Amino acid sequence: MSARNAVPLALLRPDELGVIADIVGGTDAHVRLLELGFTRGREVRVLKNDFGPLIVALNGQRIALGHGMAQKVLVRPSFLS
């Protein structure tokens, strides 16, 4: 899956869906995000994106991510798919 038309997960609003296109950043961040289930092609839904951590639904679980980590996850928003 190409990262074309991808935006950082941190830019999605609550209830928006995205498909993970890529993960950018260092090895430690990449490994940690993979361990949490952030893999290419997976659909992710933003539940909360205001102050504090981003809360997303992924693989039937709720996951909290700091905005810095959420910037490393590139997604293709569902309205571009």
Biopython code that builds the backbone (N, CA, C, O; Angstrom):
import numpy as np
from Bio.PDB.StructureBuilder import StructureBuilder

atoms = [
    (1, "MET", "N", (0.856, -1.177, 0.000)),
    (1, "MET", "CA", (0.000, 0.000, 0.000)),
    (1, "MET", "C", (0.896, 1.232, 0.000)),
    (1, "MET", "O", (1.853, 1.321, 0.769)),
    (2, "SER", "N", (0.588, 2.132, -0.829)),
    (2, "SER", "CA", (1.373, 3.356, -0.962)),
    (2, "SER", "C", (0.995, 4.366, 0.113)),
    (2, "SER", "O", (-0.136, 4.390, 0.598)),
    (3, "ALA", "N", (1.965, 5.198, 0.472)),
    (3, "ALA", "CA", (1.697, 6.271, 1.439)),
    (3, "ALA", "C", (1.153, 7.505, 0.733)),
    (3, "ALA", "O", (0.988, 8.556, 1.353)),
    (4, "ARG", "N", (0.875, 7.381, -0.556)),
    (4, "ARG", "CA", (0.322, 8.499, -1.325)),
    (4, "ARG", "C", (-1.027, 8.906, -0.734)),
    (4, "ARG", "O", (-1.838, 8.054, -0.373)),
    (5, "ASN", "N", (-1.256, 10.196, -0.642)),
    (5, "ASN", "CA", (-2.481, 10.752, -0.042)),
    (5, "ASN", "C", (-2.604, 10.443, 1.450)),
    (5, "ASN", "O", (-3.685, 10.578, 2.023)),
    (6, "ALA", "N", (-1.520, 10.037, 2.069)),
    (6, "ALA", "CA", (-1.560, 9.702, 3.491)),
    (6, "ALA", "C", (-1.308, 10.949, 4.335)),
    (6, "ALA", "O", (-0.574, 11.856, 3.944)),
    (7, "VAL", "N", (-1.937, 10.961, 5.492)),
    (7, "VAL", "CA", (-1.766, 12.047, 6.457)),
    (7, "VAL", "C", (-1.458, 11.410, 7.814)),
    (7, "VAL", "O", (-1.774, 10.239, 8.028)),
    (8, "PRO", "N", (-0.853, 12.156, 8.721)),
    (8, "PRO", "CA", (-0.619, 11.615, 10.060)),
    (8, "PRO", "C", (-1.939, 11.305, 10.773)),
    (8, "PRO", "O", (-2.909, 12.054, 10.655)),
    (9, "LEU", "N", (-1.961, 10.219, 11.494)),
    (9, "LEU", "CA", (-3.138, 9.818, 12.262)),
    (9, "LEU", "C", (-3.606, 10.937, 13.186)),
    (9, "LEU", "O", (-4.803, 11.080, 13.436)),
    (10, "ALA", "N", (-2.674, 11.721, 13.688)),
    (10, "ALA", "CA", (-3.000, 12.809, 14.619)),
    (10, "ALA", "C", (-3.903, 13.877, 14.001)),
    (10, "ALA", "O", (-4.504, 14.668, 14.729)),
    (11, "LEU", "N", (-4.008, 13.914, 12.668)),
    (11, "LEU", "CA", (-4.845, 14.921, 12.011)),
    (11, "LEU", "C", (-6.300, 14.490, 11.827)),
    (11, "LEU", "O", (-7.149, 15.315, 11.489)),
    (12, "LEU", "N", (-6.595, 13.212, 12.045)),
    (12, "LEU", "CA", (-7.969, 12.755, 11.904)),
    (12, "LEU", "C", (-8.809, 13.221, 13.088)),
    (12, "LEU", "O", (-8.308, 13.367, 14.202)),
    (13, "ARG", "N", (-10.078, 13.449, 12.832)),
    (13, "ARG", "CA", (-11.024, 13.882, 13.864)),
    (13, "ARG", "C", (-11.734, 12.664, 14.447)),
    (13, "ARG", "O", (-11.706, 11.584, 13.857)),
    (14, "PRO", "N", (-12.368, 12.837, 15.597)),
    (14, "PRO", "CA", (-13.130, 11.727, 16.174)),
    (14, "PRO", "C", (-14.146, 11.174, 15.182)),
    (14, "PRO", "O", (-14.790, 11.925, 14.449)),
    (15, "ASP", "N", (-14.276, 9.866, 15.170)),
    (15, "ASP", "CA", (-15.173, 9.080, 14.308)),
    (15, "ASP", "C", (-14.683, 8.966, 12.872)),
    (15, "ASP", "O", (-15.367, 8.355, 12.050)),
    (16, "GLU", "N", (-13.522, 9.532, 12.537)),
    (16, "GLU", "CA", (-12.981, 9.345, 11.191)),
    (16, "GLU", "C", (-12.180, 8.048, 11.139)),
    (16, "GLU", "O", (-11.515, 7.659, 12.099)),
    (17, "LEU", "N", (-12.268, 7.398, 9.989)),
    (17, "LEU", "CA", (-11.555, 6.153, 9.744)),
    (17, "LEU", "C", (-10.369, 6.402, 8.839)),
    (17, "LEU", "O", (-10.378, 7.316, 8.014)),
    (18, "GLY", "N", (-9.359, 5.587, 9.003)),
    (18, "GLY", "CA", (-8.220, 5.636, 8.106)),
    (18, "GLY", "C", (-7.634, 4.243, 7.965)),
    (18, "GLY", "O", (-7.812, 3.388, 8.832)),
    (19, "VAL", "N", (-6.937, 4.027, 6.865)),
    (19, "VAL", "CA", (-6.240, 2.772, 6.632)),
    (19, "VAL", "C", (-4.750, 3.070, 6.761)),
    (19, "VAL", "O", (-4.241, 3.987, 6.117)),
    (20, "ILE", "N", (-4.061, 2.307, 7.580)),
    (20, "ILE", "CA", (-2.648, 2.555, 7.825)),
    (20, "ILE", "C", (-1.855, 2.313, 6.546)),
    (20, "ILE", "O", (-1.897, 1.230, 5.962)),
    (21, "ALA", "N", (-1.128, 3.356, 6.125)),
    (21, "ALA", "CA", (-0.335, 3.288, 4.894)),
    (21, "ALA", "C", (1.146, 3.084, 5.195)),
    (21, "ALA", "O", (1.842, 2.415, 4.431)),
    (22, "ASP", "N", (1.634, 3.648, 6.290)),
    (22, "ASP", "CA", (3.058, 3.548, 6.598)),
    (22, "ASP", "C", (3.298, 4.014, 8.023)),
    (22, "ASP", "O", (2.460, 4.680, 8.631)),
    (23, "ILE", "N", (4.460, 3.649, 8.538)),
    (23, "ILE", "CA", (4.924, 4.137, 9.830)),
    (23, "ILE", "C", (6.280, 4.765, 9.587)),
    (23, "ILE", "O", (7.166, 4.139, 9.005)),
    (24, "VAL", "N", (6.443, 5.993, 10.028)),
    (24, "VAL", "CA", (7.715, 6.694, 9.848)),
    (24, "VAL", "C", (8.339, 6.924, 11.221)),
    (24, "VAL", "O", (7.647, 6.897, 12.238)),
    (25, "GLY", "N", (9.627, 7.146, 11.241)),
    (25, "GLY", "CA", (10.303, 7.398, 12.504)),
    (25, "GLY", "C", (11.394, 6.390, 12.753)),
    (25, "GLY", "O", (11.710, 5.568, 11.893)),
    (26, "GLY", "N", (11.963, 6.459, 13.924)),
    (26, "GLY", "CA", (13.074, 5.598, 14.295)),
    (26, "GLY", "C", (12.657, 4.162, 14.553)),
    (26, "GLY", "O", (11.471, 3.833, 14.594)),
    (27, "THR", "N", (13.655, 3.325, 14.723)),
    (27, "THR", "CA", (13.428, 1.897, 14.927)),
    (27, "THR", "C", (12.598, 1.618, 16.167)),
    (27, "THR", "O", (11.684, 0.794, 16.123)),
    (28, "ASP", "N", (12.901, 2.294, 17.284)),
    (28, "ASP", "CA", (12.166, 2.035, 18.524)),
    (28, "ASP", "C", (10.681, 2.360, 18.379)),
    (28, "ASP", "O", (9.829, 1.583, 18.810)),
    (29, "ALA", "N", (10.375, 3.493, 17.781)),
    (29, "ALA", "CA", (8.971, 3.879, 17.580)),
    (29, "ALA", "C", (8.287, 2.907, 16.621)),
    (29, "ALA", "O", (7.146, 2.504, 16.844)),
    (30, "HIS", "N", (8.984, 2.539, 15.567)),
    (30, "HIS", "CA", (8.427, 1.616, 14.570)),
    (30, "HIS", "C", (8.077, 0.274, 15.223)),
    (30, "HIS", "O", (6.980, -0.250, 15.031)),
    (31, "VAL", "N", (9.009, -0.265, 15.985)),
    (31, "VAL", "CA", (8.782, -1.555, 16.655)),
    (31, "VAL", "C", (7.631, -1.448, 17.647)),
    (31, "VAL", "O", (6.777, -2.333, 17.702)),
    (32, "ARG", "N", (7.600, -0.382, 18.426)),
    (32, "ARG", "CA", (6.537, -0.222, 19.424)),
    (32, "ARG", "C", (5.163, -0.154, 18.762)),
    (32, "ARG", "O", (4.215, -0.782, 19.233)),
    (33, "LEU", "N", (5.054, 0.600, 17.680)),
    (33, "LEU", "CA", (3.771, 0.703, 16.985)),
    (33, "LEU", "C", (3.366, -0.636, 16.369)),
    (33, "LEU", "O", (2.187, -0.988, 16.377)),
    (34, "LEU", "N", (4.321, -1.376, 15.840)),
    (34, "LEU", "CA", (4.012, -2.706, 15.307)),
    (34, "LEU", "C", (3.528, -3.639, 16.416)),
    (34, "LEU", "O", (2.603, -4.425, 16.213)),
    (35, "GLU", "N", (4.151, -3.551, 17.575)),
    (35, "GLU", "CA", (3.735, -4.375, 18.715)),
    (35, "GLU", "C", (2.303, -4.056, 19.150)),
    (35, "GLU", "O", (1.580, -4.937, 19.617)),
    (36, "LEU", "N", (1.902, -2.805, 18.996)),
    (36, "LEU", "CA", (0.535, -2.398, 19.349)),
    (36, "LEU", "C", (-0.485, -2.789, 18.283)),
    (36, "LEU", "O", (-1.690, -2.672, 18.507)),
    (37, "GLY", "N", (-0.014, -3.251, 17.124)),
    (37, "GLY", "CA", (-0.923, -3.687, 16.065)),
    (37, "GLY", "C", (-1.060, -2.727, 14.907)),
    (37, "GLY", "O", (-1.898, -2.943, 14.032)),
    (38, "PHE", "N", (-0.263, -1.671, 14.873)),
    (38, "PHE", "CA", (-0.326, -0.698, 13.786)),
    (38, "PHE", "C", (0.465, -1.228, 12.592)),
    (38, "PHE", "O", (1.658, -0.957, 12.453)),
    (39, "THR", "N", (-0.215, -1.983, 11.737)),
    (39, "THR", "CA", (0.428, -2.552, 10.559)),
    (39, "THR", "C", (-0.284, -2.061, 9.300)),
    (39, "THR", "O", (-1.467, -1.724, 9.335)),
    (40, "ARG", "N", (0.440, -2.025, 8.207)),
    (40, "ARG", "CA", (-0.113, -1.534, 6.936)),
    (40, "ARG", "C", (-1.376, -2.300, 6.564)),
    (40, "ARG", "O", (-1.465, -3.519, 6.706)),
    (41, "GLY", "N", (-2.348, -1.531, 6.081)),
    (41, "GLY", "CA", (-3.597, -2.136, 5.627)),
    (41, "GLY", "C", (-4.669, -2.249, 6.685)),
    (41, "GLY", "O", (-5.827, -2.503, 6.352)),
    (42, "ARG", "N", (-4.327, -2.068, 7.950)),
    (42, "ARG", "CA", (-5.313, -2.148, 9.029)),
    (42, "ARG", "C", (-6.120, -0.865, 9.099)),
    (42, "ARG", "O", (-5.608, 0.231, 8.870)),
    (43, "GLU", "N", (-7.394, -1.031, 9.422)),
    (43, "GLU", "CA", (-8.269, 0.128, 9.565)),
    (43, "GLU", "C", (-8.234, 0.600, 11.019)),
    (43, "GLU", "O", (-8.253, -0.207, 11.948)),
    (44, "VAL", "N", (-8.182, 1.905, 11.194)),
    (44, "VAL", "CA", (-8.136, 2.506, 12.517)),
    (44, "VAL", "C", (-9.180, 3.616, 12.583)),
    (44, "VAL", "O", (-9.364, 4.366, 11.624)),
    (45, "ARG", "N", (-9.860, 3.715, 13.721)),
    (45, "ARG", "CA", (-10.874, 4.759, 13.931)),
    (45, "ARG", "C", (-10.448, 5.626, 15.108)),
    (45, "ARG", "O", (-10.077, 5.118, 16.166)),
    (46, "VAL", "N", (-10.504, 6.925, 14.914)),
    (46, "VAL", "CA", (-10.179, 7.856, 15.998)),
    (46, "VAL", "C", (-11.409, 8.011, 16.884)),
    (46, "VAL", "O", (-12.493, 8.336, 16.399)),
    (47, "LEU", "N", (-11.238, 7.780, 18.174)),
    (47, "LEU", "CA", (-12.323, 7.931, 19.137)),
    (47, "LEU", "C", (-12.247, 9.278, 19.853)),
    (47, "LEU", "O", (-13.271, 9.897, 20.145)),
    (48, "LYS", "N", (-11.012, 9.724, 20.132)),
    (48, "LYS", "CA", (-10.813, 10.989, 20.853)),
    (48, "LYS", "C", (-9.551, 11.641, 20.318)),
    (48, "LYS", "O", (-8.505, 11.004, 20.195)),
    (49, "ASN", "N", (-9.668, 12.928, 20.003)),
    (49, "ASN", "CA", (-8.509, 13.685, 19.551)),
    (49, "ASN", "C", (-8.703, 15.146, 19.957)),
    (49, "ASN", "O", (-9.130, 15.983, 19.162)),
    (50, "ASP", "N", (-8.383, 15.419, 21.198)),
    (50, "ASP", "CA", (-8.417, 16.801, 21.670)),
    (50, "ASP", "C", (-7.173, 16.992, 22.525)),
    (50, "ASP", "O", (-6.072, 16.716, 22.049)),
    (51, "PHE", "N", (-7.295, 17.439, 23.732)),
    (51, "PHE", "CA", (-6.119, 17.544, 24.583)),
    (51, "PHE", "C", (-5.819, 16.159, 25.151)),
    (51, "PHE", "O", (-6.710, 15.315, 25.239)),
    (52, "GLY", "N", (-4.592, 15.931, 25.528)),
    (52, "GLY", "CA", (-4.208, 14.618, 26.044)),
    (52, "GLY", "C", (-3.967, 13.637, 24.917)),
    (52, "GLY", "O", (-3.894, 14.024, 23.751)),
    (53, "PRO", "N", (-3.842, 12.371, 25.265)),
    (53, "PRO", "CA", (-3.524, 11.379, 24.227)),
    (53, "PRO", "C", (-4.682, 11.154, 23.260)),
    (53, "PRO", "O", (-5.848, 11.383, 23.580)),
    (54, "LEU", "N", (-4.318, 10.702, 22.085)),
    (54, "LEU", "CA", (-5.282, 10.288, 21.066)),
    (54, "LEU", "C", (-5.786, 8.908, 21.480)),
    (54, "LEU", "O", (-4.984, 8.061, 21.874)),
    (55, "ILE", "N", (-7.071, 8.663, 21.404)),
    (55, "ILE", "CA", (-7.621, 7.336, 21.673)),
    (55, "ILE", "C", (-8.150, 6.805, 20.347)),
    (55, "ILE", "O", (-8.952, 7.460, 19.681)),
    (56, "VAL", "N", (-7.691, 5.606, 19.966)),
    (56, "VAL", "CA", (-8.110, 5.014, 18.703)),
    (56, "VAL", "C", (-8.636, 3.612, 18.940)),
    (56, "VAL", "O", (-8.304, 2.966, 19.933)),
    (57, "ALA", "N", (-9.460, 3.154, 18.014)),
    (57, "ALA", "CA", (-9.925, 1.772, 18.009)),
    (57, "ALA", "C", (-9.158, 1.048, 16.915)),
    (57, "ALA", "O", (-9.149, 1.470, 15.759)),
    (58, "LEU", "N", (-8.515, -0.052, 17.299)),
    (58, "LEU", "CA", (-7.715, -0.841, 16.369)),
    (58, "LEU", "C", (-7.804, -2.293, 16.792)),
    (58, "LEU", "O", (-7.536, -2.622, 17.948)),
    (59, "ASN", "N", (-8.171, -3.153, 15.880)),
    (59, "ASN", "CA", (-8.259, -4.591, 16.166)),
    (59, "ASN", "C", (-9.176, -4.906, 17.339)),
    (59, "ASN", "O", (-8.901, -5.825, 18.110)),
    (60, "GLY", "N", (-10.261, -4.152, 17.482)),
    (60, "GLY", "CA", (-11.209, -4.402, 18.563)),
    (60, "GLY", "C", (-10.750, -3.905, 19.927)),
    (60, "GLY", "O", (-11.378, -4.217, 20.939)),
    (61, "GLN", "N", (-9.680, -3.146, 19.970)),
    (61, "GLN", "CA", (-9.166, -2.622, 21.230)),
    (61, "GLN", "C", (-9.081, -1.111, 21.167)),
    (61, "GLN", "O", (-8.988, -0.521, 20.091)),
    (62, "ARG", "N", (-9.114, -0.493, 22.341)),
    (62, "ARG", "CA", (-8.878, 0.953, 22.442)),
    (62, "ARG", "C", (-7.416, 1.148, 22.820)),
    (62, "ARG", "O", (-6.909, 0.511, 23.743)),
    (63, "ILE", "N", (-6.752, 2.029, 22.098)),
    (63, "ILE", "CA", (-5.331, 2.280, 22.340)),
    (63, "ILE", "C", (-5.128, 3.778, 22.481)),
    (63, "ILE", "O", (-5.651, 4.563, 21.690)),
    (64, "ALA", "N", (-4.358, 4.172, 23.501)),
    (64, "ALA", "CA", (-4.007, 5.575, 23.710)),
    (64, "ALA", "C", (-2.615, 5.818, 23.144)),
    (64, "ALA", "O", (-1.674, 5.074, 23.421)),
    (65, "LEU", "N", (-2.503, 6.875, 22.344)),
    (65, "LEU", "CA", (-1.218, 7.251, 21.745)),
    (65, "LEU", "C", (-0.975, 8.728, 22.003)),
    (65, "LEU", "O", (-1.887, 9.545, 21.875)),
    (66, "GLY", "N", (0.244, 9.068, 22.363)),
    (66, "GLY", "CA", (0.614, 10.469, 22.441)),
    (66, "GLY", "C", (0.598, 11.061, 21.039)),
    (66, "GLY", "O", (0.709, 10.333, 20.053)),
    (67, "HIS", "N", (0.460, 12.368, 20.952)),
    (67, "HIS", "CA", (0.388, 13.012, 19.640)),
    (67, "HIS", "C", (1.665, 12.821, 18.835)),
    (67, "HIS", "O", (1.612, 12.744, 17.608)),
    (68, "GLY", "N", (2.812, 12.744, 19.507)),
    (68, "GLY", "CA", (4.066, 12.507, 18.792)),
    (68, "GLY", "C", (4.082, 11.157, 18.095)),
    (68, "GLY", "O", (4.499, 11.056, 16.942)),
    (69, "MET", "N", (3.630, 10.120, 18.789)),
    (69, "MET", "CA", (3.565, 8.781, 18.181)),
    (69, "MET", "C", (2.502, 8.750, 17.088)),
    (69, "MET", "O", (2.700, 8.110, 16.055)),
    (70, "ALA", "N", (1.378, 9.430, 17.302)),
    (70, "ALA", "CA", (0.310, 9.453, 16.298)),
    (70, "ALA", "C", (0.766, 10.151, 15.019)),
    (70, "ALA", "O", (0.251, 9.860, 13.939)),
    (71, "GLN", "N", (1.728, 11.072, 15.131)),
    (71, "GLN", "CA", (2.274, 11.739, 13.942)),
    (71, "GLN", "C", (3.073, 10.764, 13.075)),
    (71, "GLN", "O", (3.228, 10.987, 11.874)),
    (72, "LYS", "N", (3.578, 9.693, 13.674)),
    (72, "LYS", "CA", (4.410, 8.730, 12.960)),
    (72, "LYS", "C", (3.594, 7.707, 12.168)),
    (72, "LYS", "O", (4.135, 7.008, 11.312)),
    (73, "VAL", "N", (2.293, 7.619, 12.455)),
    (73, "VAL", "CA", (1.418, 6.677, 11.763)),
    (73, "VAL", "C", (0.743, 7.418, 10.614)),
    (73, "VAL", "O", (-0.069, 8.316, 10.841)),
    (74, "LEU", "N", (1.077, 7.043, 9.388)),
    (74, "LEU", "CA", (0.461, 7.676, 8.218)),
    (74, "LEU", "C", (-0.731, 6.836, 7.795)),
    (74, "LEU", "O", (-0.626, 5.618, 7.648)),
    (75, "VAL", "N", (-1.866, 7.496, 7.600)),
    (75, "VAL", "CA", (-3.093, 6.802, 7.219)),
    (75, "VAL", "C", (-3.687, 7.446, 5.964)),
    (75, "VAL", "O", (-3.481, 8.627, 5.684)),
    (76, "ARG", "N", (-4.417, 6.641, 5.238)),
    (76, "ARG", "CA", (-5.222, 7.170, 4.141)),
    (76, "ARG", "C", (-6.636, 7.300, 4.682)),
    (76, "ARG", "O", (-7.303, 6.294, 4.921)),
    (77, "PRO", "N", (-7.105, 8.541, 4.877)),
    (77, "PRO", "CA", (-8.472, 8.726, 5.396)),
    (77, "PRO", "C", (-9.494, 8.041, 4.492)),
    (77, "PRO", "O", (-9.313, 7.955, 3.277)),
    (78, "SER", "N", (-10.562, 7.559, 5.105)),
    (78, "SER", "CA", (-11.552, 6.780, 4.349)),
    (78, "SER", "C", (-12.186, 7.576, 3.232)),
    (78, "SER", "O", (-12.610, 6.995, 2.234)),
    (79, "PHE", "N", (-12.265, 8.907, 3.369)),
    (79, "PHE", "CA", (-12.877, 9.691, 2.302)),
    (79, "PHE", "C", (-11.958, 9.805, 1.085)),
    (79, "PHE", "O", (-12.402, 10.272, 0.036)),
    (80, "LEU", "N", (-10.692, 9.393, 1.193)),
    (80, "LEU", "CA", (-9.785, 9.389, 0.038)),
    (80, "LEU", "C", (-9.660, 7.999, -0.565)),
    (80, "LEU", "O", (-9.103, 7.848, -1.653)),
    (81, "SER", "N", (-10.170, 6.974, 0.125)),
    (81, "SER", "CA", (-10.028, 5.605, -0.360)),
    (81, "SER", "C", (-10.939, 5.324, -1.535)),
    (81, "SER", "O", (-10.941, 4.211, -2.062)),
]
sb = StructureBuilder()
sb.init_structure("model")
sb.init_model(0)
sb.init_chain("A")
sb.init_seg("    ")
for serial, (resi, resn, name, xyz) in enumerate(atoms, 1):
    if name == "N":
        sb.init_residue(resn, " ", resi, " ")
    sb.init_atom(name, np.array(xyz, "f"), 0.0, 1.0, " ", f" {name:<3s}", serial, name[0])
structure = sb.get_structure()
